[in-house]
């Protein structure tokens, strides 16, 4: 059975994906979430939308 990708990521996953520290991952997540919040979207503290993160970092 193939596991479907989860729609949200936590800091550890972001840090692993981008090969950076967790503190840098949190900073990037905050930037992405701030843009979503400014656009009137609901954001979840400590998580980031996988799609929005990929768009932000160009993946």
C-alpha positions in Angstrom: 0.0 0.0 0.0 1.4 3.4 -1.0 1.3 6.0 1.7 -0.1 9.4 0.6 1.9 12.5 1.4 0.4 14.5 4.3 -0.7 18.0 3.4 1.2 19.7 6.2 4.8 19.5 7.4 6.4 20.1 10.8 9.8 21.7 11.4 11.7 18.5 11.5 10.4 17.5 8.1 11.2 21.0 6.7 14.7 20.9 8.1 15.3 17.5 6.6 14.0 18.5 3.2 16.0 21.7 3.0 19.0 20.4 4.9 19.0 23.1 7.5 18.6 23.5 11.2 15.2 23.3 12.9 15.5 27.0 13.9 16.0 27.9 10.3 13.1 25.6 9.3 10.8 27.4 11.9 11.9 30.8 10.4 11.0 29.6 6.9 7.7 28.2 8.1 6.8 31.5 9.8 7.5 33.4 6.5 5.3 31.0 4.5 2.5 31.1 7.1 2.7 34.9 7.4 2.1 35.2 3.6 -0.9 32.8 3.9 -2.3 34.7 6.8 -1.9 38.0 4.9 -3.9 36.5 2.1 -6.7 35.7 4.5 -6.0 32.0 4.9 -6.1 30.0 8.1 -2.7 28.7 9.3 -1.8 26.2 11.9 0.9 27.2 14.3 3.9 24.8 14.1 2.9 23.4 10.7 3.2 24.6 7.1 1.3 23.6 4.0 3.5 21.3 1.9 2.2 22.9 -1.3 2.9 26.5 -0.1 6.3 25.6 1.1 7.2 23.9 -2.2 6.0 27.0 -4.1 8.0 29.3 -1.7 11.3 27.5 -2.1 10.9 26.5 -5.7 10.5 22.7 -5.5 
